């Protein structure tokens, strides 16, 4: 039986013209949660709030039974951002010595083994690493902390397929322990196909979908046709010339006649059409 390793209730963050508004969700132990949505949906803002990097205007956040940003929680969280968090002038070989005092469970042997496995050159400075090497360094650093919760914020953006596969393999290995959990924010939704247990879609700072990843196949479908748009209830109708497409609930499939084509909906379809339904296809 799972229990929450992360719980957010009624999170609100107001920043000029943008707000994360009333976001609530939980990440359970033993699960990988995919966090998706268009640019500007609030994914990074939500992650920054749960790491204690910004102060919410409202809401409660509990991470590993502790308040967001508390030293007790941060010592048990591994974080991989789209850029290395280590100082640019540090040499890779020195990072373990510099960081280990802050992480009681730091495993130097594991850190060095991951650097070798992922091909991160130890003699180079962080600023000299390629984009892919920087992500692999961040992942090595996060896993060497022996965390219980791993948070990934767009780690695979811009990486080649082989590097993305390596990230996926390490996540699978991390999740062998049923006490672990992962929150994986990504625009490359296919990376979640064989990893995610749960799916959270943010649009315009609000939760547009929160459910089991596998259930999306049973819950949503795509309907396509030509000519006059459908009169039934649809999500995010899109027109391209005479052609139209929309996301529907599978329970509505009988409402559409033989002149339409109904297919399974991908996660990309769900994100794009839920965003359009909420008035924002991208940002």
N, C-alpha and C positions, 0 to 999 in steps of 0.2 A: 504493500500500500504506500502510495507516494504522499509526501507532505511538501508544503511550500518552502522553497529555499529563498524565494524573492516574492514579495507581495507589494503591489502599488494600489492605493485606494484613493480615488478622487483627485489625482494629480492635476494641478493647474499651474502653468508657468506663463506669465504674460510678458512678452518682449515686443514693445512698440506695436506694429500692426499684426503680429503673429502670436498665437496662444496655443499651448497644449492645454486642452480643456477637458476636465473630468475623465482622465485616462485611468482605468482600473484593469489590472490583470495580475495573474500569478504565474510563476515558473515553478514547477514541481521537481523535486529530486528525481533523478533517473530519466529526465526528459531533455530534449533539445527543442527550444522554441524559436521558430523563424520569425523575425521582425521585419516586415516589408512595408512598402508604401512609396509613393512618388517623392521626388526631391521636395524638401520643405514640409514634409508631413509631420515632423516632430520626433523622428526616431533618435537622432543624436541628442536632441534636447532631453528626451526621456532618459537616455543612458547617462548623460551628464548629471541629471538630478539624482539618479539612484547611486551614482558614485560620490555624491556630495560635492560636486564641482559647481553647482549653482543651488540657490535657495528657492524652493517652490513658493508660490503665492498661496497655495492651499494643497491639502492632501497629506496622506501618510505613506511613508515608504519604510519597509522593513526588509533588511537583507541579512540572511543568516541569523535571524532573531535579534538583530541590532539595528539601530537607526542608520539611515543612509550616511555614508561618509565617516562613520566611526572607525577608529584604528582597528578595533576588533574585527569588523566586517572587512575592511580593505585588506587586511593581512591574509584573508582567505578567499580573495577574488583575484583571478587572473584576467587582465584586460589586454586586448589586441585592437589597436586603432589603425587607421589607414596610414599613419606615419609612426616611426619609432618614437617611443617616449624617452629613450635614453638620450643624454646630451650629445649633440653632434660631434663634439671634439673627443669623446671617449673612444678608446679602442675597444673592440669587441671583447678581447681577452680580459679586460679589466672590469667588465660589467658585473660579473658575479661578486667580486670583492666589494664593489661599490654598493650593490643592492642587498646583499645578503643580510646586513644588520637590520633591515627593515622588515624582513620576512622570516619569521621563526622556523618555518618549514622549508627554507631554501635548500635545494638539492643541487650542489655544484656538479656532481658527477652526471646527473641527468641533463643539466644545462650544456655541458661540454659534449655529451653524446648527441643531443639534439642539434647543436651547431654542426657537428660532423655529418650527421645524417642528412641535414638539409643543405649542406654545402655553404655555410656562412663562414667567410674567411675571418679568422680570429685576429689577424695582424692589422686589419683595416680599421679606420675610424668610422663611426656611424655615418657621418656625412659622406663618406666615400662609397657606401653601399648602394647597389641598385634598388629600384622599387621592390622587386621580389625578395632580394636579400634582406631588406629592411623589415618586411612583413614576417619573414621567417625568423629573424632575430627577435621580433616582438613576441612571436608565438613561443619560441624557445624560452624567453624570459618569463612569460606568463606560466608556462607549464612547469618550469623549474621551481616556481613558488609553491608547488603542490596544492593548488587551489581546490576548493569545492565547487565554486561557481566560475565558469569561464564566460567572459563577455567579449564578443567579437563585433566590431563596428566597421563594416565594409572592408574586411581584410583581403578579399579576393578580387577587388576591383582593379582591372588593368593587368592581372596576372595571366600567364599562359595556362592552358589546360593541365599540364603536368604539375605545376605548382599548386593549382587549385585542388588537384587530386591529393597531393601531399597534405594539404590542410584538412581535407575530408578524412584522410586516414588517421591523422592525429586526433581529430575530434572523436572518431569511433573508438580509438584506444582509450581516450580519456573517459568515455562513457561506459566502459566496461565496469567501472565502479558504480553501483546503483545509487550511491549517495551523492554523486556528482550531477551537475546540470549545466546547460549551455543556453545562453541568449545570443542568437546569431542574427545580426542585422545585415542585410545584403540587398543589392539591386539585382544580383545574378540569381534569380529564383531557382534555376535548375540545380544550383549547389545544394538546395534544401531537399531535393527529391528523395534521396536515399538517407537523409540525416534527420529531418525534422519530425517530431511527434506532434507538435502543436504549431498553429499558425496565428499570428497577430498582424492584422492589417491596420495601419494608421493612415488616415486621410484628413488633411486640414486640422491636424492636432487632436483628432478624435479617433476612437476605436471604431473602425468600420466592420471588422470581423474578428472574432476570437473563438477558435474552435480547434478540433483535432485536424491535423494536416490531411490524414487519409479520408476524412469525412467530406472534404471539399468536392471530391468526385461525385459523391451521392447528393450533395446539397446544391451544386451549381452546374449549369450547362450553358453553352453558347448557342444562340439561335441566329440564323442568317437568312436573308432573303433579298428580293429586288422589288422596286416599285414603292408602293405606299408602305409607310412604316407600320408596325403592328399596333393594334389598339389595346392589347393586353398590357399588364403591368410588367415593365422591364427595368433593368438597371443599366444606366449609362448607354443609351442608344447612340450609335455612331453612324454617320452617313458618308459614303464615298461615291459620289455620282448617284447612280440608280441603286447601288448596293447599300444595304444597311446590316448592322450586326448589333447584338445586345446580349447582356448577361441576364439569365433568368434563374429562378429556383427550379429544381428538377420537378417539384410538385406542379409546376405550371406547364409542363411539356405538352400535356393534352390540349392546351388552349391554342396551340399553333397547328395549322393545317399542313397538307402535303406539299404546298408550295414553298415551304421553308425547310432549311437544313438545320438539324440540331446535332451538335458535337459536344464532347467532353470539354470542360473549361480547364485551362492551365492556370497556374498561379499568376502568371503574367496577365492572362485574360481577367482574372478576378481583380487584380490590383488596378489595371487600366480602367475597367468599367465601373468599379466602385468609386474610383477617383472622379470619373466623369459624372457619375450619379450625384456626387457631392460637390460638383461644380469646379473640379480642379483636376485636369488630366496630367499636369506636370507643373513644376515650379522651379 
